[in-house]
Amino acid sequence: MKFGFTLSATDGAARTGTISTPRGDIRTPAFMPVGTAATVKAMMPESVRETGADILLGNTYHLMLRPGAERIDRLGGLHRFMNWDRPILTDSGGFQVMSLADLRKLTETGVTFRSHVDGSKHELTPERSMEIQRLLGSDIVMAFDECPALPADRKRIEESMRLSMRWAERSRAAFGDRPGHALFGIQQGGLEQDLREESAEALAAIGFEGYAIGGLAVGEGQEAMFACLDYAPGQLPIDKPRYLMGVGKPDDLVGAVKRGVDMMDCVLPSRSGRTGQAWTRRGQVNLKNARHADDPRPLDEDCTCPACRNYSRAYLHHVMRAGEMISGMLLTWHNLHYYQELMAGMRSAIAAGDFAGFEAAFHAKRAEGDIEPL
């Protein structure tokens, strides 16, 4: 079976469809939980699937350092290693090198750096990134790119984008012929519309199975991100998936889908769950707050996740304040469940031609705020 993408409905710029892979279909718009080190923190793979996730994201940088791509390959690949039999997308490692690694040096060839784990020296190039992702066995592979933090001056953004386009061409060549697997190119260009257009044209000329919008959610703020998304998705091929990397909060997801994005990922739902933050239809709820200590009501009475179905706010408050592991497990499950429910709602709304109604109801409910304290 080949990799493919089919659009089934559009509503304005919003789109819904299906990405087909040998390991199963991905319903779009899709949210990908992040399994940084071959695990979605505080979750079993079966539980992640129960939330409605069709695909996970794995991190090339973290996995190449520990336990090592060659070791994962010897053990049967990432799917078997982490007991997830559905699609996996792996990032290229470029963003993590820039944000996490020590003593990094950027050249035309690639990046040399020292591991933040043990100080060991490594080199990551487009060719090595493709090799690592092949060893991991991921279904969707990301081209190796460079992503400058914003704000940055135009000259820096322009040079970085053109370097990423040269690396994209090398990534395509190194990826080779891998039936059933896909390589996505990554559009760069900061908040400069003409540079984004140049990047999109360069990527389309190379040819990829999907296209990502990179270089956003790196400090520019939601207003600037949405202004960029007003044009960036439309610069990419209409018949291929569009993936917005590293986004985001629930209102980011709704705003991105409205503007034509098909895929997103973010550590936020799992990271928030481990720190007592829950995302609900009424907005964000901090379970550490004392107001929940005597509250026998569920976190969200309309939610069917285990945290809401079986436990009270008082219990979630107690285990979070006591530092019990179950607190992060339950709140992560809830957050991922809510994110997948949000994506399903958007898919249904687009199919029904009522995304505007869905968006209005989403914002209206959030504006109500959390339920009143007892």
N, C-alpha and C positions, 0 to 999 in steps of 0.2 A: 504494500500500500504506500502511496506517495503522500507527501505533505501537500496540503491544499487549503484554500480559504474560500468560503462562499458567503456572500452577503444575502440575507433573507429579507431584511426590511431597513428602511431609512426613515428618519423623521427630522427634517432640517438637516443639520450636519451629523446628528447622532445616528449610529449604525448598530445593527445587531446581525449576528451571523454565526458561523462555525468554522473553527480551524480544525482540519482533519489531520491526524497523525496515526502512525501504526499502533501507538499505545493508547489511543482513545481520542475522542473529540473534546475540543475546548469551546465552550459556549462564550460568545462575545456579546457585549463587553465583559471582560474577565478580570478578576483581581487575583493575583498570584501571591499567596503567603510566602514569606521568605524563610528558607531553610539554610541559613548561613553556613553552618558546619555540618551539613547532612542531617539536620534536624530542625523542625520548627520548634523553637524553645517552648518547653512545658507542655508539648502535645505529642500524642502518639500519631503515627501516620494514618491509622484507621480513623482517628478522631478528626484529623484535618479533612479527610475525605467526607466524613459525616457532615461537616459544616457546609459542604457544597463545592469545595475547591476541585477544579478539574486539572490544575497544573501547579507545580511548585517552582520556586527559584532557588538555585544553589549558587554559592559564591566561589568563583574560580580562584581568587587570591587566597582565601582562607583554606580551601581544600588543597591547593598546591603546597601550602606550608605545613598543613596538618590535617589528615594523616599522609598526604602526598597522592598525586594523581596516579602515579605508577602503582602504588599499593592498592588503591581503589580498583584499578583496572585488573590487577591480579586476583582480587576478591570478587570479580564478576561485574564490575561497573557500579555506578552510583545508585541506580534503581534497586539492585539487589542489596547493596551495602546498607541502604537506609530503609529498605522494605516499603518502597513506593513504586507501584507498577504502572502508574500513569505518567503523562508527560512531565518532563523537567526542562526548564530553561536555565542556562548558566550564563552569568554575565562574563565579561571578558577579563576582568581583573584590573582594568585601567583606572577606574574610579577609586578603588581601594588602595592601589599603589600610591595615588596622589594624596589621599586623605589619611592613610594609616602608616605607610612605610617610613622608615628612617633613612636618612642620607641618600635620597634618591637622585639620580642623574638622568636627565632626558636628552636623548639624541635622536637623529633621524632613524637609527636602527631600532630603538625601543627604549626601555627604561631599566636601569640597574638600580637595585635598592637593597637595603638590609631589612630582614624580617622583623616585625614588631614583636614576634613571639620569642625568638632566640638570638636575633642579631645576625643570622646566617645571610650570606650574600646571594642574590638571585638576579637573573636577567629575564625580563618579560618583553617579548617582541610579538608582532602579529603572528608569526609562524609558531612560536612557542605557546601562545594563547590558544591557537587552533589545535595544537597537539594535546594540550592539557584537557581541553573540552572534549576532544575525541576520546581520550583515555577515560574520562568520566562517563562518556556515553550519553550525554544530554541530547534531547530531541531538538531543542532550539538553541543554537549557538550564537553568541553575540560577537560581532567584529571588534577588534582591538582598537580602542580610541583613546584620545586624551581629552580630559574635561577640566578646563580651568574654572576655579571658583568665581562666582560673581559677587560684587561688581569687579569688572576688569576692563582695561581700556580696549578700544576697538582693534588696535594693532595686535595686541596679545590674542584676542579672540579670533582674528582673521588668520594669524599664523597657526594657531592651534587647530582651527577647523581644517585648514589645508593639509596640515600634517596628518590629521585623522582621516582625511580622504585618501591620502597616499597609503596609509595603513589599512584602510578599508579594501583597497585594491589588492594589497598583499594578503590580507585575510581571506579574500575570495579565492585567490590562487592557491593558498595553503589549505583551505578547506577541502578542495578537491570534489570528487563525485561521491556523494554519500546519500544514496536513495533512502527516503523516509526521514531524513534529517534536514533541518533548515538552518540557513545562515541569515541573520538580520544585520543590515547596515544601520549605522547610528548617525542621524542628522545632528550637526553641531552648528554653531554660529551665534551663541549667546542670545541677546535680545535684538539682534540686528536682522531685519527682515531680508535684506538683500543677501547677506551672508548665509542665512538659512536657505534661501532659494538656490544659491550657488551650490551649497552642500547637497540639497535634495537632487539637483540635476546631476551632480557627480555620482551620487549613489545609484540613481536610476540608470545611468549609463553603464555602471559596473554590473548591476542586476543582482537583486537579492530576493529571498522568499518572503521577507517582511522588512519593515523599516521602523526604527525606534527614534523617538524624539529625545535626544540627550541634552545635557547641559542645563536642565531646569531643576527646580526644587533644590537649588544650591545656594540659597540666600537671597534670591531676588524678591521674594514676597508673592502672595497670591495674585494681587492685581497685575503685576508685571508678567507673571506666568500666564494668566488668562489672556492678556493682551497678545502674548506670543502665540498662544494656542488658537487665537482667532484666525491666524493665517498658516501656522506651521503644518498642521495635519493635511490641509488642502494642497500643500506643496508636494506631498508624497503620493506615490501611485495609488489610485482609488481602489484597485483590485487586490491589494495586499494588506495584511494586518499592520496596524499602527500602534506602537507600544510606547507609552510615556513612562520613562524610567524613574523609579524612586518616589512615586506619589501614591497616596498621601492621606490627608484627613478626609472624612466623608464628604464634606462640601467641595473638596478638591476633585474627588472622583466624579461627582455629579457634574461639576463644571467642565471637566475634561471630556467626559462622554458627550455632553452637549455640543462640544466643539469637534467631535469626530474621532476621538481616541477609542481604540479597541481593547487595549491591554494595559494594566498597571500593576505595580508591586510596591510594597512598603513594609518596613519593619514595625511601623507604628502600632497596629493592633496587638501584636504579640509583646512588644516592648512596653506599651501602656498597661497591658494586663498584669505584667510583673511588678508594676509600680502602683497598682491600685486604681488605675484610671479605666473606666468603662465608657465605651461609645454606645449611645442609645439613640432611638428615634427623637428623643428630647434633648439631645446634645451630650456633652461629656459629664460624667458623674465621678466624683472622687470618693471612693469607698473608705478612705482613711479618715474622712471627716466625722466628727463626733455625732453629728445629727443622725447617723445611721445606726448607732449603737443599740437602740431599743426598737428598731423598725422591723416588724415581722413580715413586711411586704416584699415581694420579689423585686429584683433590680428593674425588670421590665415585664409587666404582667402579660404583654402580648408576645413575648419571646419564648421560643420552645427549646432553647439550649439548656443543658443540664444545670448551669448556674442559676438560671431564672426559674426553671421547672421544679427544682428540688431544694433550693436554699434561699434563705432570707437575706435581706440587706444586713441585718444584725450579724448573721453568721459570717458573711463575706467581710464585713468590717472587722470582726473579731480575728479571723484567721490572717487577714492582711496585717493588722496591728501586731499580731503575735509572731509574724514572720514565718507562718506555716507554708510549705510548698504548695498545698492545695489551693491557696489563694491565687497564685499566679496561673495555675492550671485552669481553674474555673473561669477566671476573668479573661484569659487568653482565648479559651473556647468561646466564651460569649462574644468577644470582640470579633473574632474570625467569623462566627456565625452571623453577626450583624452585618459585617462587610459583604459576605456572600449573599445575604438576604437583600441588601441594597443593590447589588449587581443584578440579581434576579428580577427585582422590581423594575430596574431600568430596562432590562431586556424585554420584559412584558410590555412596558409602556411604549417603547419604540415600535414593537410589533403591532400594537394597537393604534399607533399614530397619535399618542397622547403624552409625549415626553414633557411638554410644557405643563400639563396638569400634574404630572408626577413631580416635577421640579418645584412647582408652587406648593404642593402639599408637603414636600420634604422640608422646605424652608419654614413653612408655617408651623409645623410640628416642633421643629427645633427652636423656634422663637418663643414657644410656650415655656421652655425651660423645664427643669426637673420637677417631679411631683412635690407638692408641699410637704414639709416635715410634719410628723405627727405631733 
